[in-house]
Amino acid sequence: KCLVENGADINAVDKLGRTPLMAAAFHGHAGLVRYLLKRGARIDLATNAGGSTARDFADQSGNGEVAKMLREAGRQRTTA
């Protein structure tokens, strides 16, 4: 949060193309996922290695609450 609040790119990627939203989704950090979404994190980005999205990471790790949150966020953004 500190990095984002001080101007860091919320959609920055590591060498495998993973974003902070993907990491938060994989580890089931619902509060952080909610924060990143409110700050404009892109849910449509996919990794360079395998093409996984944040929702894929949540599904793979069994984080149903986070996966649901990402599905709902995706619906809201496509209808906005």
C-alpha positions in Angstrom: 0.0 0.0 0.0 2.8 2.4 0.9 4.4 2.0 -2.6 1.1 2.7 -4.4 0.3 5.7 -2.2 3.7 7.1 -3.1 3.3 6.8 -6.8 4.3 3.2 -7.7 2.7 1.7 -10.7 -0.1 -0.5 -9.4 0.1 -2.7 -12.5 3.9 -3.1 -12.4 5.0 -6.6 -13.4 7.9 -8.8 -12.3 10.0 -10.8 -14.8 7.3 -13.4 -15.2 4.6 -10.8 -15.8 2.9 -11.1 -12.4 1.3 -8.0 -10.9 0.6 -7.2 -7.2 -3.0 -8.1 -7.8 -2.1 -11.5 -9.0 0.1 -12.1 -5.9 -2.6 -10.9 -3.5 -5.1 -13.1 -5.3 -2.9 -16.2 -5.1 -2.2 -15.7 -1.4 -5.9 -15.0 -0.6 -5.4 -11.5 0.7 -8.9 -10.3 0.2 -8.4 -6.9 1.8 -5.4 -6.2 -0.4 -7.2 -7.3 -3.5 -10.1 -5.0 -2.6 -7.7 -2.1 -2.0 -5.8 -2.7 -5.3 -9.1 -2.9 -7.3 -10.3 0.4 -5.8 -7.0 2.0 -6.8 -7.4 0.8 -10.4 -5.5 -2.4 -10.7 -6.2 -4.1 -14.0 -7.9 -7.5 -13.7 -7.5 -8.2 -17.4 -3.7 -8.5 -17.4 -2.2 -11.9 -18.0 1.3 -13.2 -17.1 3.9 -13.7 -19.7 4.4 -17.3 -18.5 1.2 -19.1 -19.1 -1.3 -16.3 -19.6 -2.8 -16.5 -16.2 -4.9 -13.6 -14.8 -5.4 -12.6 -11.2 -8.7 -14.6 -11.2 -6.8 -17.7 -12.5 -4.4 -17.3 -9.6 -7.2 -17.1 -7.1 -8.9 -20.2 -8.6 -5.7 -22.2 -8.7 -5.0 -21.6 -5.1 -8.6 -22.2 -3.9 -9.4 -18.7 -2.8 -13.1 -18.7 -3.6 -13.8 -15.4 -1.9 -11.1 -13.6 -3.9 -12.1 -15.3 -7.2 -15.7 -14.1 -6.6 -14.5 -10.6 -5.9 -12.5 -10.5 -9.1 -15.4 -11.9 -11.2 -17.7 -9.2 -9.8 -15.1 -6.5 -10.4 -14.8 -7.7 -14.0 -18.5 -7.5 -14.6 -18.7 -4.0 -13.1 -15.9 -2.8 -15.4 -17.4 -4.3 -18.5 -20.8 -2.7 -17.9 -19.5 0.7 -16.8 
